[in-house]
Each structure stands twice: as C-alpha cells, then as structure tokens.
Amino acid sequence: MKHIKTLTTRDVKESMKKGGCGECQTSCQSACKTSCTVGNQSCEKAR
Amino acid sequence: MIHQYVSNGYNIVLDVNSGCVHVVDEITYRVIPLVEEALAQNTEGIGNLAAYAAGRLSESSEEPVEALALQEVIGEILELKEAGMLYTEDIYEQYIDEFKNRGTVVKALCLHIAHDCNLACQYCFAQEGEYHGRKALMSFEVGRKALDFLVASSGSRVNLEVDFFGGEPLLNWQVVKDLVAYGRSLEEPHHKKFRFTLTTNGVLLNDEILEFANKEMANIVLSIDGRKKIHDLMRPHRGGQGSYDEVVPKYKKVAESRNQMNYYVRGTFTRNNLDFAEDVRHLADEGFEQISVEPVVAADTEAYALREEDIPAILAEYDKLALEYIRRKKEGKGFNFFHFMIDLEGGPCVAKRLSGCGSGTEYLAVTPWGDFYPCHQFVGQEEFLMGNVDEGIIRTDIRDTFKRCNVYAKEKCRDCFAKFYCSGGCAANAYHFSGSIDGAYDLGCELQKKRVECAIMIKAALADEEKEKTL
C-alpha cells in the first residue's frame, strides 16, 4: 500500500478460537503491583 | 472503533477491536475518521465515500486533497476494512461473559511472607509492611497449606505462580526456601509447574540468597527509585538514613548473574520526581536493562501524591522517555521499560485482554496468618477478607463480585481504546478512588493511555529502523 503501512500484529479476533487457556502469567506477578498491564505479556502458547 | 494520534512524527491509527496498528500518511490520517462517519451513515461505494470525504474536508481550513489521491486512499482503507483490519466491530462481550462464567480456578498466590520491613518507605501501601495490622512472619505451616490450597484449586492449570512478597520477604528467608522446596515436591505428583518470584528491597540480599534465587526464582523484582537523592528521600531506613548505596551494588550483581534477564529494577515515581525519565535514564546508565518505574498510587492528602494538575507534565515526561528509549535501542544500548513493552505479534489472547486482572478469583493474597484477600492491595481491609488456608474461600460472594469484574462491567472502559492493553485496570485502585471495583482510577487511566500510545509509537519507530537496515 502507498499510504498505509501496517505493523505485524496478532489477530485478536482469531484468538477467540484458541485463546483462554489461562496458562499465562497473572498480570500482578510481573513487575507491577499497582496497575494492571496485560498488553506487554506474552501468550504462553506463543513462547 | 479506531483510535488515532500523532506521536514523534508518526500518524498512528489503532484499529481497537482487531489490534491492528497502521502508520499512515497525512491525507489518510485525515480521511480515516471521515470514512468511518460515512460508513456509519450507510454510505457505500468508493465514489460516494470519496464525495462524502471531499465535502467534509472542504469544511476544514486545511489544505484540500486532490480527488485522485482521495480515491486512492479510500481504496486502501476499504481494502483494510474488507480484511478485518479497520473499523472492526467489538464482538467480544458475550464471549467474555461466557469466559468469566467458567469454573473458577486459582493459579497465582501473593504470599505475604513477612508483615514487617527493614525500611520505612514513605509511599508504602503496606504501611511499612504491617498492612494496617500487626507485625508477623508467615510460618512454614501456613505457607504449606497455602501451596496445598493452590494445587487443589488450580484445576487443569499447569503453571502456578507464587510471589514472595511483604513487607520484606528476606526477613523470613528460611521459610521462603522451605516453601520453594515444598512446592517443588508437589510438581511431579500433581503435574504442576511452580514459578516462584521474589520482590525485595535488597537490604538483606547476599550471595547465598542470590545463588538460591538464581536457581529457583523465575523473576526477581528489586525495589529502587532511580537517582540516589530520589531513592533516599522515599526509601529510608527507619532511622532516616537512605538505602541507595547499600542496595545498588547488590542489584548490579543480581542483574549480571541473571544475564540481564528475568529481573526488574522497579521504582515508584511521585510528585517529588515528575522528571522521572531522569531516574529511568539513571538506572539504564547504571547498567540495568530491565527497568520499571511506575506512578505512585496515593491518597490526595499525601504531599507526594500525583495530582490532576501534574498530568500534562507526566505525559510530556513519557514522551521524552520514549524518545530516549528509541535512541538507545538504535544505538545498541537499549533497555526494557516495563510500561513501554508491548507484544503486538504474540501478545495475549482476547480473553486475557478483556477479562480483568484475575484478582479475587485466579489470584489471591495470603497474609502471614493465612487469610485470603482478593489481592495484596486489599490486605487489611476486613470487608474483603475472603477465607483462609484452613477453610478455603468462605466468602464466595466476594469472589463472584470480582469474577464479574471485566472491561464490559466498567462503564468508563467500554469506549476506551486502551482496554485491550490494561484489561480494565487495577481493581484495587478503582475501589480506592471511585468506591467500586467497577469504577475507574481516572488519573491512572490517563497515564496508562499515554503509555500505550508511546509503546505503539516505539514499535512503529523501531519497525522503521528495521526497514532502513534491510534497504
């Protein structure tokens, strides 16, 4: 495309099909203990 | 739903519901919201959309857009729409409801191994370790029961997380070691894998502790606020003397011995250091590559609490830090800043993104005497006492309230672009500032949104760098 560059991203919709296994890290078990940050966490299946 | 913003010269369009990130030229940046408007009015076809956009653009004082270019831009926009990468609908609410209604399992515990501390940090939400209560150390017996409860309550989850927290957990180190050994003994028979983590102020760190931690702890969080004068002001000993000089050499040893991975130097910024980018820079200059410096959460009555009027300065500081972050990455001297890290390609699934932090359900805090609270930040608030290691969860009503808490239960989150990155934010902060876990901590939200914007811009800038390298 000439006007638009798209960064590679995970298809969030697609993750409805196979997501939700719950094996990933709980957000407060990382560096945070005072906010909730999930966007920086990795999917356990993608490790 | 789209969210668009300009940062560091990049025109960024986030398609919120698909998670797609587009970096666009100026014409496209102007046209994208107009096409969304037109589509909402059932305008169809490239010609009609172009006519609508041209009409709306002519109302603006900005430079007119050539008809051909306009058609070309709209063609690209429609191509992305067809591919499900732009103007994507929010189709997740029912899915998240169903997800949250699944059987509850517990997969993470925050063990308050010591309600006591050898520092007297001014901003401590644990009240110098005592959490509005009494000094106490967790016994091995209580910890053992907590781990048994975790294994028994974790259903088919394999990965279980246990954070040794305080107060200062190194004040009760032998129990930490014994509980790690006990946890390991449970792994094989129960088909579980424990991930232990440690959060410490560093004062009691020594070689023996480090050796054990490097063998057993998946992550170590090391508290430090940045520059010496900032750190010593907020993190003194009970006698008033600072703790910077004694912890920094130890932290360097931790970082190096863990090959600069699986640890964080973790600080808190307050109204005393609204120039916190300098503290992050300082930590990076000291050789730390995993850095987290986070805004203090404190009642308005505290002099160091962040105020609404501080928001513009804090946002500008995040911008400044983002530029420094990119510059250092490009120079090969990069570091990770926890709140700027974002995993666009392999990030969490939508269930994780929208279902909330898990407090009160899959994550619980355990006091030294074995009481359960929804998370470490609720400890000491008796109305949130949920049960204990002997009887399990007694107040299932509290658990169910937390279970229902997700971004769709929060009015302020529904239309927020950042909901896919913060999962509705911290329930404790929401409760303490709005009176409800379904409310919002407005100041925190403003900062969170800015951090998400910076994190995405950084990805765009680093992608640009990659592209330049391959040309």
Contacts between the chains, C-beta under 8 A, distances in Angstrom:
chain1	res1	chain2	res2	distance
A	1	B	76	4.9
A	1	B	79	7.4
A	2	B	72	6.8
A	2	B	76	7.1
A	3	B	24	6.1
A	3	B	25	4.9
A	3	B	27	6.7
A	3	B	28	4.5
A	3	B	72	7.0
A	3	B	73	5.2
A	3	B	76	5.4
A	4	B	22	5.2
A	4	B	23	7.5
A	4	B	24	5.0
A	4	B	25	7.8
A	4	B	28	5.8
A	4	B	76	5.2
A	4	B	77	7.6
A	4	B	80	6.8
A	5	B	22	6.9
A	5	B	23	4.6
A	5	B	24	7.5
A	6	B	20	6.2
A	6	B	21	7.0
A	6	B	22	5.1
A	6	B	23	7.7
A	6	B	80	7.3
A	6	B	85	6.7
A	7	B	20	7.9
A	7	B	21	4.4
A	7	B	22	7.6
A	7	B	23	7.0
A	7	B	344	6.1
A	7	B	459	5.9
A	7	B	460	6.4
A	7	B	463	5.7
A	8	B	344	6.8
A	8	B	345	5.3
A	9	B	18	7.8
A	9	B	19	5.0
A	9	B	20	5.4
A	9	B	21	5.8
A	9	B	344	4.5
A	9	B	345	6.5
A	9	B	347	8.0
A	10	B	19	6.4
A	10	B	343	8.0
A	10	B	344	6.8
A	10	B	345	5.8
A	10	B	346	6.2
A	10	B	347	5.4
A	11	B	18	6.8
A	11	B	19	7.4
A	11	B	84	7.8
A	12	B	17	7.1
A	12	B	18	5.6
A	12	B	19	4.0
A	12	B	349	7.8
A	12	B	350	5.1
A	12	B	353	7.1
A	12	B	420	6.9
A	13	B	17	7.6
A	13	B	18	6.0
A	13	B	84	6.6
A	13	B	88	7.1
A	13	B	91	7.2
A	13	B	350	7.4
A	15	B	348	7.9
A	15	B	349	3.7
A	15	B	350	5.0
A	15	B	351	7.6
A	16	B	92	7.3
A	16	B	95	5.7
A	16	B	349	7.6
A	16	B	350	5.6
A	16	B	351	7.7
A	18	B	349	7.5
A	19	B	348	7.9
A	19	B	349	2.6
A	19	B	350	6.0
A	19	B	351	4.9
A	19	B	352	7.1
A	20	B	99	5.6
A	20	B	349	6.1
A	20	B	351	3.7
A	20	B	352	7.6
A	21	B	349	8.0
A	22	B	105	7.1
A	22	B	107	6.6
A	22	B	157	5.9
A	22	B	362	7.1
A	23	B	157	6.4
A	23	B	158	6.3
A	23	B	159	5.0
A	24	B	159	8.0
A	24	B	348	6.1
A	24	B	352	5.9
A	25	B	159	8.0
A	25	B	161	6.5
A	25	B	195	7.7
A	26	B	107	6.7
A	26	B	108	4.0
A	26	B	161	5.8
A	26	B	357	7.3
A	26	B	358	5.3
A	26	B	362	6.5
A	26	B	363	4.7
A	27	B	357	4.9
A	27	B	358	7.2
A	27	B	423	7.0
A	28	B	108	7.8
A	28	B	110	7.1
A	28	B	163	7.9
A	28	B	357	6.2
A	28	B	359	7.2
A	28	B	363	6.3
A	28	B	375	6.4
A	28	B	376	7.4
A	29	B	108	5.5
A	29	B	110	7.7
A	29	B	161	4.6
A	29	B	163	5.4
A	29	B	195	7.7
A	29	B	197	6.0
A	29	B	219	7.8
A	29	B	363	7.6
A	30	B	219	7.1
A	30	B	264	7.8
A	30	B	338	7.3
A	31	B	221	5.7
A	31	B	264	4.1
A	31	B	266	5.0
A	31	B	292	3.9
A	31	B	294	7.8
A	31	B	338	4.6
A	32	B	292	7.3
A	32	B	294	6.8
A	32	B	338	7.2
A	33	B	165	7.7
A	33	B	199	7.2
A	33	B	376	6.3
A	33	B	377	7.6
A	34	B	125	7.5
A	34	B	268	7.8
A	34	B	294	5.9
A	34	B	295	7.8
A	34	B	296	7.9
A	34	B	297	4.9
A	34	B	377	7.4
A	34	B	426	6.6
A	34	B	429	7.2
A	35	B	294	6.4
A	35	B	295	7.7
A	35	B	297	7.9
A	35	B	422	7.4
A	35	B	425	7.0
A	35	B	426	5.3
A	35	B	429	7.2
A	35	B	444	6.4
A	35	B	448	6.8
A	36	B	356	7.7
A	36	B	357	4.4
A	36	B	422	5.4
A	36	B	423	5.5
A	36	B	424	7.1
A	36	B	425	5.2
A	36	B	426	4.7
A	36	B	427	7.9
A	37	B	338	7.4
A	37	B	339	6.6
A	37	B	421	7.2
A	37	B	422	6.3
A	37	B	448	7.9
A	38	B	348	5.5
A	38	B	352	5.8
A	38	B	353	5.7
A	38	B	357	7.8
A	38	B	421	6.6
A	38	B	422	6.8
A	38	B	423	4.5
A	39	B	342	4.9
A	39	B	343	7.2
A	39	B	347	6.2
A	39	B	348	7.6
A	39	B	353	7.5
A	39	B	420	6.8
A	39	B	421	3.2
A	39	B	422	7.2
A	39	B	452	6.5
A	39	B	455	7.1
A	40	B	338	6.9
A	40	B	339	7.7
A	40	B	341	3.9
A	40	B	342	5.2
A	40	B	343	6.0
A	40	B	347	7.8
A	40	B	455	7.4
A	41	B	343	6.8
A	41	B	347	7.0
A	41	B	348	5.3
A	41	B	352	7.3
A	42	B	343	5.3
A	42	B	346	5.5
A	42	B	347	7.0
A	42	B	348	7.5
A	43	B	346	5.6
A	43	B	347	6.7
A	43	B	348	5.6
A	43	B	349	6.1
A	43	B	352	7.8
A	44	B	159	6.9
A	46	B	346	3.8
